[in-house]
Amino acid sequence: MDKFVTSMASLRIISGCIEILAAIIMLRLGQVDKALVVNSMLAFVGPLVLITTTTIGLMGIADKLSWDKIVWIGCGVFCLLFGILKK
């Protein structure tokens, strides 16, 4: 199996496990204010995983893409993050 695909899938599995663990912690805490704190911490995990998996994927296909396409993909990821993280 391709090492880039394995790395991307592994990161997504780890990210999913973190999400499930956070949900369990929220249930155990049983208070909205504490659950909100846990949820806020997850706000950092999602974009980090997105950037990392996209970077790994781009490294895997970099030899097949022109620099123009790589720049456009980077701009797209930036726009996604800007839209997600903008207050």
N, CA, C and O atoms as a GROMACS GRO file, in nm:
protein
  348
    1MET      N    1   0.084  -0.119   0.000
    1MET     CA    2   0.000   0.000   0.000
    1MET      C    3   0.089   0.125   0.000
    1MET      O    4   0.200   0.124   0.054
    2ASP      N    5   0.040   0.228  -0.059
    2ASP     CA    6   0.113   0.354  -0.071
    2ASP      C    7   0.137   0.417   0.067
    2ASP      O    8   0.045   0.426   0.148
    3LYS      N    9   0.260   0.459   0.093
    3LYS     CA   10   0.293   0.515   0.225
    3LYS      C   11   0.221   0.646   0.251
    3LYS      O   12   0.191   0.678   0.366
    4PHE      N   13   0.192   0.723   0.146
    4PHE     CA   14   0.121   0.849   0.165
    4PHE      C   15  -0.024   0.823   0.204
    4PHE      O   16  -0.078   0.889   0.294
    5VAL      N   17  -0.087   0.728   0.138
    5VAL     CA   18  -0.225   0.693   0.172
    5VAL      C   19  -0.232   0.637   0.313
    5VAL      O   20  -0.324   0.670   0.388
    6THR      N   21  -0.137   0.553   0.348
    6THR     CA   22  -0.134   0.496   0.483
    6THR      C   23  -0.118   0.605   0.588
    6THR      O   24  -0.184   0.602   0.692
    7SER      N   25  -0.032   0.700   0.562
    7SER     CA   26  -0.012   0.811   0.656
    7SER      C   27  -0.137   0.896   0.670
    7SER      O   28  -0.176   0.932   0.782
    8MET      N   29  -0.200   0.927   0.558
    8MET     CA   30  -0.322   1.009   0.563
    8MET      C   31  -0.434   0.936   0.637
    8MET      O   32  -0.502   0.995   0.720
    9ALA      N   33  -0.452   0.809   0.607
    9ALA     CA   34  -0.557   0.731   0.673
    9ALA      C   35  -0.528   0.716   0.822
    9ALA      O   36  -0.620   0.723   0.904
   10SER      N   37  -0.402   0.696   0.857
   10SER     CA   38  -0.366   0.684   0.999
   10SER      C   39  -0.397   0.811   1.076
   10SER      O   40  -0.448   0.806   1.188
   11LEU      N   41  -0.366   0.926   1.016
   11LEU     CA   42  -0.398   1.052   1.082
   11LEU      C   43  -0.548   1.068   1.103
   11LEU      O   44  -0.592   1.116   1.208
   12ARG      N   45  -0.627   1.029   1.003
   12ARG     CA   46  -0.772   1.039   1.014
   12ARG      C   47  -0.826   0.943   1.121
   12ARG      O   48  -0.920   0.978   1.192
   13ILE      N   49  -0.768   0.825   1.132
   13ILE     CA   50  -0.809   0.730   1.236
   13ILE      C   51  -0.776   0.787   1.374
   13ILE      O   52  -0.858   0.781   1.465
   14ILE      N   53  -0.657   0.843   1.389
   14ILE     CA   54  -0.618   0.905   1.515
   14ILE      C   55  -0.711   1.021   1.549
   14ILE      O   56  -0.755   1.036   1.663
   15SER      N   57  -0.742   1.102   1.449
   15SER     CA   58  -0.833   1.215   1.468
   15SER      C   59  -0.971   1.166   1.513
   15SER      O   60  -1.031   1.224   1.603
   16GLY      N   61  -1.020   1.060   1.450
   16GLY     CA   62  -1.149   1.003   1.489
   16GLY      C   63  -1.148   0.951   1.631
   16GLY      O   64  -1.245   0.967   1.705
   17CYS      N   65  -1.038   0.888   1.669
   17CYS     CA   66  -1.027   0.836   1.807
   17CYS      C   67  -1.026   0.951   1.907
   17CYS      O   68  -1.085   0.940   2.015
   18ILE      N   69  -0.960   1.060   1.872
   18ILE     CA   70  -0.959   1.178   1.960
   18ILE      C   71  -1.100   1.233   1.974
   18ILE      O   72  -1.140   1.273   2.083
   19GLU      N   73  -1.176   1.237   1.865
   19GLU     CA   74  -1.315   1.285   1.869
   19GLU      C   75  -1.401   1.196   1.959
   19GLU      O   76  -1.478   1.247   2.041
   20ILE      N   77  -1.387   1.066   1.945
   20ILE     CA   78  -1.463   0.973   2.029
   20ILE      C   79  -1.425   0.987   2.175
   20ILE      O   80  -1.511   0.988   2.263
   21LEU      N   81  -1.296   0.998   2.202
   21LEU     CA   82  -1.249   1.016   2.339
   21LEU      C   83  -1.304   1.146   2.399
   21LEU      O   84  -1.344   1.149   2.515
   22ALA      N   85  -1.305   1.252   2.319
   22ALA     CA   86  -1.360   1.379   2.367
   22ALA      C   87  -1.509   1.365   2.400
   22ALA      O   88  -1.556   1.421   2.499
   23ALA      N   89  -1.583   1.291   2.317
   23ALA     CA   90  -1.725   1.271   2.344
   23ALA      C   91  -1.746   1.194   2.475
   23ALA      O   92  -1.836   1.226   2.553
   24ILE      N   93  -1.663   1.094   2.498
   24ILE     CA   94  -1.672   1.017   2.623
   24ILE      C   95  -1.640   1.106   2.742
   24ILE      O   96  -1.708   1.099   2.845
   25ILE      N   97  -1.537   1.189   2.728
   25ILE     CA   98  -1.501   1.281   2.837
   25ILE      C   99  -1.616   1.377   2.865
   25ILE      O  100  -1.647   1.404   2.981
   26MET      N  101  -1.679   1.430   2.759
   26MET     CA  102  -1.793   1.520   2.778
   26MET      C  103  -1.905   1.452   2.855
   26MET      O  104  -1.964   1.511   2.945
   27LEU      N  105  -1.934   1.327   2.818
   27LEU     CA  106  -2.040   1.253   2.887
   27LEU      C  107  -2.005   1.229   3.034
   27LEU      O  108  -2.091   1.238   3.121
   28ARG      N  109  -1.880   1.199   3.059
   28ARG     CA  110  -1.838   1.174   3.197
   28ARG      C  111  -1.839   1.301   3.282
   28ARG      O  112  -1.872   1.297   3.400
   29LEU      N  113  -1.804   1.413   3.220
   29LEU     CA  114  -1.805   1.540   3.293
   29LEU      C  115  -1.947   1.581   3.327
   29LEU      O  116  -1.974   1.628   3.437
   30GLY      N  117  -2.038   1.564   3.233
   30GLY     CA  118  -2.178   1.587   3.258
   30GLY      C  119  -2.220   1.732   3.282
   30GLY      O  120  -2.330   1.757   3.330
   31GLN      N  121  -2.133   1.827   3.251
   31GLN     CA  122  -2.165   1.968   3.270
   31GLN      C  123  -2.138   2.042   3.139
   31GLN      O  124  -2.036   2.019   3.073
   32VAL      N  125  -2.230   2.130   3.103
   32VAL     CA  126  -2.221   2.200   2.976
   32VAL      C  127  -2.094   2.284   2.967
   32VAL      O  128  -2.027   2.283   2.864
   33ASP      N  129  -2.060   2.355   3.073
   33ASP     CA  130  -1.943   2.444   3.067
   33ASP      C  131  -1.814   2.365   3.046
   33ASP      O  132  -1.727   2.407   2.970
   34LYS      N  133  -1.801   2.251   3.114
   34LYS     CA  134  -1.681   2.170   3.098
   34LYS      C  135  -1.679   2.100   2.961
   34LYS      O  136  -1.573   2.085   2.900
   35ALA      N  137  -1.796   2.058   2.915
   35ALA     CA  138  -1.804   1.995   2.783
   35ALA      C  139  -1.768   2.096   2.673
   35ALA      O  140  -1.708   2.060   2.572
   36LEU      N  141  -1.805   2.220   2.696
   36LEU     CA  142  -1.772   2.325   2.600
   36LEU      C  143  -1.622   2.348   2.592
   36LEU      O  144  -1.568   2.375   2.484
   37VAL      N  145  -1.554   2.338   2.704
   37VAL     CA  146  -1.408   2.351   2.706
   37VAL      C  147  -1.344   2.237   2.625
   37VAL      O  148  -1.252   2.260   2.547
   38VAL      N  149  -1.393   2.116   2.646
   38VAL     CA  150  -1.341   2.001   2.570
   38VAL      C  151  -1.367   2.021   2.422
   38VAL      O  152  -1.279   1.995   2.339
   39ASN      N  153  -1.486   2.067   2.388
   39ASN     CA  154  -1.521   2.091   2.248
   39ASN      C  155  -1.432   2.199   2.188
   39ASN      O  156  -1.394   2.190   2.071
   40SER      N  157  -1.399   2.300   2.265
   40SER     CA  158  -1.312   2.407   2.216
   40SER      C  159  -1.172   2.355   2.185
   40SER      O  160  -1.109   2.399   2.089
   41MET      N  161  -1.126   2.261   2.264
   41MET     CA  162  -0.994   2.202   2.236
   41MET      C  163  -0.995   2.126   2.104
   41MET      O  164  -0.894   2.120   2.034
   42LEU      N  165  -1.110   2.068   2.070
   42LEU     CA  166  -1.120   1.995   1.943
   42LEU      C  167  -1.112   2.089   1.823
   42LEU      O  168  -1.080   2.046   1.712
   43ALA      N  169  -1.142   2.215   1.844
   43ALA     CA  170  -1.136   2.312   1.734
   43ALA      C  171  -0.995   2.325   1.678
   43ALA      O  172  -0.977   2.367   1.564
   44PHE      N  173  -0.896   2.290   1.757
   44PHE     CA  174  -0.758   2.295   1.709
   44PHE      C  175  -0.721   2.167   1.633
   44PHE      O  176  -0.636   2.170   1.544
   45VAL      N  177  -0.783   2.057   1.669
   45VAL     CA  178  -0.748   1.928   1.610
   45VAL      C  179  -0.791   1.921   1.464
   45VAL      O  180  -0.714   1.879   1.378
   46GLY      N  181  -0.915   1.961   1.435
   46GLY     CA  182  -0.969   1.950   1.298
   46GLY      C  183  -0.885   2.019   1.193
   46GLY      O  184  -0.843   1.954   1.097
   47PRO      N  185  -0.859   2.150   1.208
   47PRO     CA  186  -0.777   2.218   1.107
   47PRO      C  187  -0.634   2.163   1.098
   47PRO      O  188  -0.576   2.158   0.989
   48LEU      N  189  -0.579   2.123   1.211
   48LEU     CA  190  -0.444   2.067   1.210
   48LEU      C  191  -0.440   1.938   1.129
   48LEU      O  192  -0.348   1.917   1.051
   49VAL      N  193  -0.539   1.853   1.148
   49VAL     CA  194  -0.546   1.727   1.073
   49VAL      C  195  -0.569   1.757   0.925
   49VAL      O  196  -0.508   1.693   0.839
   50LEU      N  197  -0.655   1.853   0.894
   50LEU     CA  198  -0.680   1.892   0.754
   50LEU      C  199  -0.551   1.937   0.687
   50LEU      O  200  -0.519   1.891   0.577
   51ILE      N  201  -0.478   2.026   0.750
   51ILE     CA  202  -0.354   2.077   0.692
   51ILE      C  203  -0.251   1.965   0.674
   51ILE      O  204  -0.186   1.955   0.571
   52THR      N  205  -0.238   1.881   0.776
   52THR     CA  206  -0.138   1.774   0.772
   52THR      C  207  -0.170   1.671   0.665
   52THR      O  208  -0.082   1.633   0.587
   53THR      N  209  -0.296   1.626   0.660
   53THR     CA  210  -0.330   1.525   0.559
   53THR      C  211  -0.321   1.583   0.418
   53THR      O  212  -0.280   1.513   0.325
   54THR      N  213  -0.359   1.708   0.401
   54THR     CA  214  -0.347   1.771   0.269
   54THR      C  215  -0.201   1.783   0.228
   54THR      O  216  -0.167   1.759   0.113
   55THR      N  217  -0.116   1.820   0.322
   55THR     CA  218   0.027   1.831   0.294
   55THR      C  219   0.085   1.696   0.254
   55THR      O  220   0.163   1.687   0.159
   56ILE      N  221   0.049   1.592   0.326
   56ILE     CA  222   0.099   1.458   0.293
   56ILE      C  223   0.050   1.417   0.154
   56ILE      O  224   0.126   1.363   0.074
   57GLY      N  225  -0.077   1.444   0.127
   57GLY     CA  226  -0.132   1.410  -0.005
   57GLY      C  227  -0.063   1.485  -0.116
   57GLY      O  228  -0.034   1.429  -0.222
   58LEU      N  229  -0.038   1.613  -0.094
   58LEU     CA  230   0.033   1.693  -0.196
   58LEU      C  231   0.175   1.643  -0.217
   58LEU      O  232   0.224   1.643  -0.330
   59MET      N  233   0.240   1.601  -0.110
   59MET     CA  234   0.375   1.546  -0.126
   59MET      C  235   0.370   1.419  -0.209
   59MET      O  236   0.462   1.390  -0.285
   60GLY      N  237   0.262   1.343  -0.192
   60GLY     CA  238   0.248   1.218  -0.267
   60GLY      C  239   0.225   1.238  -0.415
   60GLY      O  240   0.262   1.153  -0.496
   61ILE      N  241   0.162   1.350  -0.454
   61ILE     CA  242   0.134   1.372  -0.596
   61ILE      C  243   0.210   1.492  -0.653
   61ILE      O  244   0.183   1.534  -0.766
   62ALA      N  245   0.302   1.545  -0.578
   62ALA     CA  246   0.375   1.665  -0.620
   62ALA      C  247   0.447   1.645  -0.753
   62ALA      O  248   0.456   1.739  -0.833
   63ASP      N  249   0.498   1.527  -0.777
   63ASP     CA  250   0.570   1.504  -0.902
   63ASP      C  251   0.476   1.497  -1.022
   63ASP      O  252   0.521   1.506  -1.137
   64LYS      N  253   0.345   1.482  -0.998
   64LYS     CA  254   0.247   1.474  -1.107
   64LYS      C  255   0.175   1.606  -1.132
   64LYS      O  256   0.103   1.619  -1.231
   65LEU      N  257   0.194   1.705  -1.044
   65LEU     CA  258   0.125   1.833  -1.056
   65LEU      C  259   0.222   1.945  -1.091
   65LEU      O  260   0.340   1.941  -1.055
   66SER      N  261   0.170   2.043  -1.162
   66SER     CA  262   0.251   2.163  -1.188
   66SER      C  263   0.245   2.252  -1.064
   66SER      O  264   0.158   2.236  -0.978
   67TRP      N  265   0.339   2.344  -1.056
   67TRP     CA  266   0.343   2.435  -0.941
   67TRP      C  267   0.218   2.522  -0.935
   67TRP      O  268   0.172   2.558  -0.826
   68ASP      N  269   0.163   2.555  -1.050
   68ASP     CA  270   0.040   2.634  -1.054
   68ASP      C  271  -0.074   2.562  -0.982
   68ASP      O  272  -0.148   2.622  -0.904
   69LYS      N  273  -0.089   2.433  -1.010
   69LYS     CA  274  -0.196   2.356  -0.946
   69LYS      C  275  -0.173   2.342  -0.796
   69LYS      O  276  -0.268   2.347  -0.718
   70ILE      N  277  -0.049   2.324  -0.757
   70ILE     CA  278  -0.018   2.313  -0.614
   70ILE      C  279  -0.053   2.443  -0.543
   70ILE      O  280  -0.108   2.441  -0.433
   71VAL      N  281  -0.022   2.556  -0.605
   71VAL     CA  282  -0.055   2.686  -0.547
   71VAL      C  283  -0.207   2.702  -0.534
   71VAL      O  284  -0.256   2.751  -0.432
   72TRP      N  285  -0.281   2.662  -0.637
   72TRP     CA  286  -0.428   2.671  -0.632
   72TRP      C  287  -0.485   2.584  -0.520
   72TRP      O  288  -0.578   2.625  -0.450
   73ILE      N  289  -0.430   2.465  -0.503
   73ILE     CA  290  -0.475   2.377  -0.395
   73ILE      C  291  -0.445   2.442  -0.261
   73ILE      O  292  -0.529   2.440  -0.171
   74GLY      N  293  -0.326   2.498  -0.246
   74GLY     CA  294  -0.290   2.568  -0.122
   74GLY      C  295  -0.383   2.684  -0.094
   74GLY      O  296  -0.422   2.706   0.021
   75CYS      N  297  -0.419   2.759  -0.198
   75CYS     CA  298  -0.515   2.870  -0.181
   75CYS      C  299  -0.650   2.818  -0.136
   75CYS      O  300  -0.716   2.880  -0.052
   76GLY      N  301  -0.692   2.706  -0.190
   76GLY     CA  302  -0.819   2.646  -0.150
   76GLY      C  303  -0.820   2.605  -0.004
   76GLY      O  304  -0.918   2.628   0.067
   77VAL      N  305  -0.712   2.543   0.041
   77VAL     CA  306  -0.702   2.504   0.181
   77VAL      C  307  -0.702   2.628   0.270
   77VAL      O  308  -0.764   2.630   0.376
   78PHE      N  309  -0.630   2.732   0.226
   78PHE     CA  310  -0.628   2.857   0.303
   78PHE      C  311  -0.769   2.914   0.315
   78PHE      O  312  -0.810   2.956   0.423
   79CYS      N  313  -0.842   2.915   0.205
   79CYS     CA  314  -0.980   2.968   0.208
   79CYS      C  315  -1.069   2.887   0.301
   79CYS      O  316  -1.151   2.944   0.374
   80LEU      N  317  -1.054   2.756   0.300
   80LEU     CA  318  -1.131   2.672   0.393
   80LEU      C  319  -1.100   2.708   0.538
   80LEU      O  320  -1.190   2.728   0.620
   81LEU      N  321  -0.972   2.717   0.568
   81LEU     CA  322  -0.932   2.749   0.706
   81LEU      C  323  -0.977   2.890   0.745
   81LEU      O  324  -1.022   2.911   0.858
   82PHE      N  325  -0.966   2.984   0.654
   82PHE     CA  326  -1.010   3.119   0.681
   82PHE      C  327  -1.159   3.122   0.713
   82PHE      O  328  -1.203   3.190   0.806
   83GLY      N  329  -1.236   3.049   0.634
   83GLY     CA  330  -1.380   3.043   0.656
   83GLY      C  331  -1.418   2.974   0.786
   83GLY      O  332  -1.515   3.013   0.852
   84ILE      N  333  -1.343   2.872   0.824
   84ILE     CA  334  -1.372   2.796   0.945
   84ILE      C  335  -1.331   2.874   1.069
   84ILE      O  336  -1.405   2.879   1.168
   85LEU      N  337  -1.213   2.935   1.065
   85LEU     CA  338  -1.156   2.995   1.185
   85LEU      C  339  -1.191   3.142   1.202
   85LEU      O  340  -1.166   3.198   1.309
   86LYS      N  341  -1.247   3.206   1.102
   86LYS     CA  342  -1.282   3.348   1.113
   86LYS      C  343  -1.398   3.365   1.210
   86LYS      O  344  -1.496   3.292   1.205
   87LYS      N  345  -1.384   3.463   1.297
   87LYS     CA  346  -1.487   3.487   1.398
   87LYS      C  347  -1.593   3.578   1.347
   87LYS      O  348  -1.688   3.608   1.419
   0.00000   0.00000   0.00000
